[in-house]
Amino acid sequence: RILFSSDSLNSSEHSSLSRWLHSVSQLITSLHIFHEKNNKSDNQLANSPESKDVQLPDSFKTDINFKSIYSDSIKEMLTIFGLVVYKVGLKVNPNEQDPRVPILCWGTCAYTIQSIEQTLVDEDKPLFSHLPCRQEDCLASLTRFSAAHWTVSPLPVVQKHFVRLLAALVPDEKAEKSPCILDIDMFHLLVSLILAFPAVHCQDFLGFSVHTGDLYLFHLVTMAHIVQILLTSLPEENTMDQEISSTEEEVAVAALYNILRRHS
């Protein structure tokens, strides 16, 4: 999936980021309820006072008959490639049911892109249109594989990964303890969120396209990366010899920096 496709740049489809976040938060709440119900036995549900009051929204699809666009042979290859990444990455025996398989596939894709980008920087070459044809084809194939792997992974596993990853940017009380924002590789987070989002989107359409979600995830991660930069930066002190002139953007960045320092 291309982040800036013609669909994702169609401004007529977009609403505010806050509305999209509100819809995703509601969906995540529904996913928590749905997974809890599936993990509990009928007796536990009957004895649970919370289960009587909780109702899933009408738009939430509890029974998804997901029809993969891939043939059985392609799905088999996706599974095999995923297990190879899992086996080599963790140096363990293949285990198709291990929930770490999707994360390792996404991480492999992100790491490969970063490595190629760093190589091009070291060689003082532009980021695009300077790769050998074979390497470019390999990178495209790896990206497609990573984007398609969720279709052969258990849906609840991929959804739980998305919820846990998004909690690093948007607080979620029921999510596992999130790491410090300074300990997160934002590019890996961006790749994983975008590649896992279709598994969440198919459960409830939300009124937004997948491309719109990609764009908003890109905005969130970019802002989080800016926060990382501000938190690890030291402001330069103006000396008597320096001209004191600040643009509107510099004032806004300084104000954001002071707020982050005050609350960190």
C-alpha positions as CSV (number, residue, x, y, z in Angstrom):
1,R,0.0,0.0,0.0
2,I,1.3,3.4,-0.9
3,L,1.0,6.0,1.9
4,F,0.4,9.0,-0.4
5,S,-1.8,7.4,-3.0
6,S,-4.4,9.4,-4.9
7,D,-7.1,8.1,-2.5
8,S,-5.2,9.1,0.6
9,L,-4.6,12.6,-0.7
10,N,-8.2,13.2,-1.6
11,S,-9.0,16.0,0.9
12,S,-12.8,15.7,0.3
13,E,-12.8,12.3,2.2
14,H,-10.8,13.6,5.2
15,S,-12.3,14.9,8.4
16,S,-10.3,16.0,11.4
17,L,-7.7,13.9,13.0
18,S,-9.5,14.1,16.3
19,R,-12.7,12.6,14.8
20,W,-10.6,9.7,13.3
21,L,-8.9,9.1,16.7
22,H,-12.3,9.1,18.4
23,S,-13.6,6.5,16.0
24,V,-10.5,4.3,16.4
25,S,-10.7,4.6,20.2
26,Q,-14.3,3.4,20.0
27,L,-13.2,0.5,17.8
28,I,-10.4,-0.5,20.2
29,T,-12.8,-0.5,23.1
30,S,-15.1,-2.8,21.1
31,L,-12.1,-5.0,20.3
32,H,-11.3,-5.3,24.0
33,I,-14.9,-6.3,24.8
34,F,-15.0,-8.7,21.9
35,H,-11.8,-10.5,22.7
36,E,-12.7,-10.7,26.4
37,K,-16.0,-12.3,25.5
38,N,-14.2,-14.8,23.3
39,N,-11.7,-15.7,25.9
40,K,-14.3,-16.3,28.6
41,S,-16.4,-19.4,29.0
42,D,-20.2,-19.2,29.0
43,N,-20.3,-19.6,32.8
44,Q,-17.8,-16.8,33.3
45,L,-19.9,-14.5,31.1
46,A,-23.1,-15.4,32.9
47,N,-21.5,-14.6,36.3
48,S,-19.8,-11.4,35.1
49,P,-21.9,-8.3,36.0
50,E,-20.0,-6.3,33.4
51,S,-21.0,-8.5,30.5
52,K,-24.7,-7.8,31.0
53,D,-24.2,-4.0,30.5
54,V,-21.7,-4.1,27.7
55,Q,-23.0,-4.0,24.1
56,L,-21.0,-3.8,20.9
57,P,-21.9,-1.1,18.4
58,D,-24.1,-2.1,15.4
59,S,-21.3,-1.3,13.0
60,F,-18.9,-3.8,14.7
61,K,-18.7,-7.1,12.8
62,T,-18.5,-10.0,15.2
63,D,-18.4,-12.7,12.5
64,I,-16.0,-11.8,9.7
65,N,-16.0,-14.1,6.7
66,F,-12.7,-12.7,5.5
67,K,-12.1,-13.7,1.8
68,S,-8.5,-13.4,1.0
69,I,-7.6,-12.0,-2.5
70,Y,-4.7,-14.4,-2.6
71,S,-4.7,-18.0,-3.9
72,D,-3.9,-20.9,-1.7
73,S,-0.4,-21.2,-3.1
74,I,0.4,-17.6,-2.4
75,K,-1.0,-17.9,1.1
76,E,1.2,-20.9,1.6
77,M,4.2,-18.9,0.5
78,L,3.3,-16.0,2.8
79,T,3.2,-18.4,5.7
80,I,6.5,-20.0,4.7
81,F,8.3,-16.7,4.3
82,G,7.0,-15.5,7.6
83,L,8.2,-18.7,9.4
84,V,11.7,-18.2,7.8
85,V,11.9,-14.7,9.2
86,Y,10.8,-16.0,12.6
87,K,13.2,-18.9,12.5
88,V,16.3,-16.8,11.4
89,G,15.4,-13.8,13.5
90,L,14.9,-15.6,16.8
91,K,17.0,-18.7,16.1
92,V,14.2,-21.1,17.1
93,N,12.2,-23.8,15.5
94,P,9.3,-22.7,13.3
95,N,6.0,-22.1,15.1
96,E,3.2,-20.9,13.0
97,Q,1.1,-20.0,16.1
98,D,3.7,-17.8,17.8
99,P,2.2,-14.3,18.0
100,R,5.6,-12.8,17.3
101,V,5.6,-13.9,13.7
102,P,3.8,-10.8,12.3
103,I,5.9,-8.4,14.4
104,L,9.1,-9.9,13.1
105,C,7.9,-9.6,9.5
106,W,7.0,-6.0,9.9
107,G,10.3,-5.3,11.7
108,T,12.3,-7.0,9.0
109,C,10.6,-4.7,6.4
110,A,11.3,-1.6,8.4
111,Y,14.9,-2.6,9.2
112,T,15.6,-3.3,5.5
113,I,14.3,0.0,4.4
114,Q,16.3,1.8,7.0
115,S,19.5,0.0,6.1
116,I,19.1,0.8,2.4
117,E,18.4,4.4,3.2
118,Q,21.5,4.6,5.4
119,T,23.6,3.0,2.7
120,L,22.4,5.6,0.1
121,V,23.2,8.4,2.6
122,D,26.7,7.1,3.1
123,E,27.2,6.9,-0.6
124,D,25.8,10.4,-1.0
125,K,23.1,9.2,-3.3
126,P,19.4,10.4,-3.4
127,L,16.9,8.2,-1.7
128,F,14.8,7.4,-4.7
129,S,15.6,6.1,-8.2
130,H,19.2,5.2,-7.3
131,L,18.8,1.5,-6.4
132,P,19.9,-1.3,-8.8
133,C,16.9,-2.9,-10.5
134,R,17.4,-6.2,-8.6
135,Q,17.6,-4.5,-5.2
136,E,14.6,-2.4,-6.0
137,D,12.6,-5.4,-7.0
138,C,13.6,-7.2,-3.8
139,L,12.6,-4.3,-1.7
140,A,9.2,-4.0,-3.5
141,S,8.6,-7.7,-3.0
142,L,9.6,-7.6,0.7
143,T,7.2,-4.7,1.2
144,R,4.3,-6.5,-0.5
145,F,5.0,-9.6,1.5
146,S,5.0,-7.6,4.8
147,A,1.8,-5.8,3.8
148,A,0.0,-9.1,2.9
149,H,1.2,-11.3,5.8
150,W,-1.6,-10.2,8.2
151,T,-4.0,-12.1,5.9
152,V,-2.5,-15.4,6.9
153,S,-2.1,-14.5,10.6
154,P,-4.7,-15.0,13.3
155,L,-6.9,-11.9,13.2
156,P,-7.0,-11.4,17.0
157,V,-3.2,-11.6,17.2
158,V,-2.7,-8.8,14.6
159,Q,-5.4,-6.7,16.2
160,K,-3.8,-7.0,19.6
161,H,-0.5,-5.9,18.1
162,F,-2.1,-2.8,16.6
163,V,-3.8,-1.9,19.9
164,R,-0.5,-2.3,21.8
165,L,1.5,-0.3,19.3
166,L,-1.0,2.5,19.1
167,A,-1.0,2.8,22.9
168,A,2.6,4.1,22.5
169,L,1.0,7.2,20.9
170,V,-2.6,7.2,22.3
171,P,-3.0,6.1,25.9
172,D,-5.1,3.0,26.4
173,E,-5.9,1.8,30.0
174,K,-6.3,-1.8,28.9
175,A,-3.2,-2.0,26.8
176,E,0.1,-3.5,28.1
177,K,2.5,-1.1,29.7
178,S,3.9,1.2,26.9
179,P,7.6,2.0,26.7
180,C,9.0,5.5,27.1
181,I,8.5,7.6,24.0
182,L,12.3,8.0,23.9
183,D,12.9,4.3,23.6
184,I,10.7,3.8,20.5
185,D,12.0,3.6,17.0
186,M,9.4,5.7,15.3
187,F,10.0,4.3,11.8
188,H,9.5,0.7,13.0
189,L,6.4,1.8,14.8
190,L,5.0,3.6,11.7
191,V,5.6,0.6,9.5
192,S,4.1,-1.9,12.0
193,L,1.0,0.3,12.6
194,I,0.3,0.8,8.9
195,L,0.7,-2.9,8.1
196,A,-1.5,-4.0,11.0
197,F,-4.2,-1.4,10.5
198,P,-6.2,-3.3,7.8
199,A,-6.8,-6.1,10.3
200,V,-8.5,-3.6,12.6
201,H,-10.3,-1.7,9.8
202,C,-12.0,-4.9,8.5
203,Q,-13.7,-5.4,11.8
204,D,-15.5,-2.0,11.6
205,F,-15.4,0.2,8.6
206,L,-15.4,3.4,10.8
207,G,-16.5,5.5,7.9
208,F,-12.9,6.0,6.9
209,S,-10.8,4.3,4.2
210,V,-7.6,2.4,5.0
211,H,-5.7,5.1,3.1
212,T,-7.1,7.8,5.4
213,G,-6.0,5.8,8.4
214,D,-2.5,5.5,6.9
215,L,-2.2,9.2,6.5
216,Y,-3.4,9.9,10.1
217,L,-1.0,7.3,11.5
218,F,1.8,9.0,9.6
219,H,0.8,12.3,11.1
220,L,0.7,10.8,14.6
221,V,4.1,9.1,14.3
222,T,5.7,12.2,12.8
223,M,4.5,14.4,15.6
224,A,5.8,11.8,18.1
225,H,9.2,11.9,16.4
226,I,9.2,15.7,16.7
227,V,8.4,15.3,20.4
228,Q,11.4,12.9,20.7
229,I,13.7,15.5,19.0
230,L,12.4,18.3,21.3
231,L,12.9,16.2,24.5
232,T,16.4,15.3,23.6
233,S,17.4,18.8,22.4
234,L,19.1,21.6,24.4
235,P,17.8,25.1,23.5
236,E,20.5,27.5,22.3
237,E,20.9,30.5,24.5
238,N,21.0,33.8,22.8
239,T,24.1,35.8,23.4
240,M,24.6,39.6,23.2
241,D,26.1,39.3,19.7
242,Q,23.1,37.4,18.3
243,E,20.2,39.2,16.7
244,I,17.0,38.5,18.6
245,S,14.5,37.7,15.9
246,S,12.0,34.9,16.0
247,T,9.5,33.9,13.4
248,E,6.0,32.6,14.2
249,E,7.1,29.0,13.7
250,E,10.1,29.4,16.1
251,V,7.9,30.9,18.8
252,A,5.4,28.0,18.4
253,V,8.2,25.4,18.6
254,A,9.6,27.1,21.7
255,A,6.2,27.1,23.3
256,L,5.7,23.4,22.5
257,Y,9.2,22.7,23.9
258,N,8.4,24.5,27.2
259,I,5.2,22.5,27.6
260,L,6.9,19.2,27.0
261,R,9.7,20.1,29.4
262,R,7.2,21.1,32.0
263,H,5.3,17.8,31.8
264,S,8.2,15.5,31.4
